[in-house]
Amino acid sequence: MHSLGPTLNRHERTAAEARRNDGPQPSPPANDLPRPHICFVAPNTWPVFSHDPDIEFIGGAEVQQSILARALACAGYRVSMICLDFGQPRRVLLDGVMVHKTHRPDAGLPVLRFIHPRITTLWRAMRAVDADVYYQRCSSMLTALVAVFCRRYGKRSIFASACDLDFMPGRQPIRYLRDRWLFERGLALVDRIVVQNAAQQRNCRANYGRESTQIPSCYELPAGASPGTGDRVLWVASMRERDYKRPELFLELARRLPQRRFVMIGGSGGDGRNDVCFERIRNAATAIPNVEFTGFLPLARVEPYFDRARILVNTSVHEGMPNTFLQAWARGVPTVAFVDTGARLRGEPVYRVVGRLDEAAAEIERLFSDEAHWARASARCREYFGSTHSTSKVLERFERLLGELVRDRKTATVHPDHGGRARTTQ
């Protein structure tokens, strides 16, 4: 069985303890078969994983990787994570996960930094971790880097999608053509692809010729959560220039329903380029009497707002599976959204999907005024969450995937033919 990783020196252990949750990694039962060492290549995840309230960054992919890493560690796996340098020690053992840091987010000279320090330090970190399986989420050039590294050193690689655009050629949220080309090459090379919903699975097959494994996102209610029937309409997201979240639609709903209380939570995503957009939305929100605008809040401070919510509203053009949906559904908070994530219970949509503002306003008002309608919607989303998105259900699926990857080194593996065809090694 794998060892539980390097021993921290005194300086590192003190820093980890200062982060609240340093402790020994859980050991699997003695009669269990050896489990793979999995590493999450998750550059921006440290602020979320460490619950650092001073770094303004909360991304859906980072939240999911944090939840999954902790769940695997609790299940007895050796888990590592590679993150950028946000000021944390070189190595930190946190909740059973060994976190390694690479470089500062802004390190290096323009153009040259694509190679050094971004590629060189990450490659060295992956070598130092020496995991069996490397997991990377979100379309980016990192998909290629992880895939090539795993091919070079006989490791296994997983790419996990974070939104529906990941499998739509030319529409991925990737800034440079160079990086988009690298992502698509990496997608052809990775051993396994994980998708969130059936639409992503269809697009992955149709546009990239690759089969995939559908594993839903997961979530656990925090200790002390106390959901009720609520009295607020909640919106939670980042506000970015030319974004698909469309926060202005939420403000228009508040204008149309002045008798209801609306709460808007979100910052600029920690990117100064979005400050103008953020200020525009904030100024508009503060001019509406029934809107509470909080700005950015750390994840732990966002959770209580879901306890007090009556309805969650999502105004996005596209999504994968928003963490906000899971935060709401785990509490039985119904959702009204302009996007269909494909969530179905006994063949019927789990939540109300709308196409126009008047539809959304009417459904919000009905969920306030018709208690029986709210109760049915609440029970429906709570049931769906329990059967699909609980951590235990998702962990079962992920463990099966890990078993497929490492059970037999002679099994078929995917090779770079863009067709997802398998070749059996002898």
Protein Blocks (a to p, Z undefined) as FASTA:
>chain_A
ZZebjaddfklmmmmmmnopaccdddddfkbccddddddddfklmmmmnopakbccddfk
lmmmmmmmmmmmmnopacddddddehiafbdceehiacddfbdfkgcjehjlmmpmmlmm
mmmmmmmnopabdcdehjdfklmmmmmmmmmnopacddddfbfklmgghiaccfblklmm
mmmmmmmmpmbdcdfbfklmmmmmmmnopacddddddddddehiacdebjadcdddddde
hiaklmmlmmmmmmmmmmbccddeddehopaklmmmmmmmmmmmmmpmkbccebjadfkl
mmmmmmmpfbdcdfbfbdcbdfklmmmmmnopacddfbdehiaeehiafbdcdfbfklmm
mmmmmmmmmmmlmmmmmmmmmmmmmmmmgmklmmmmmmmmmmmmmmpmkbccdddehnop
acddZZ
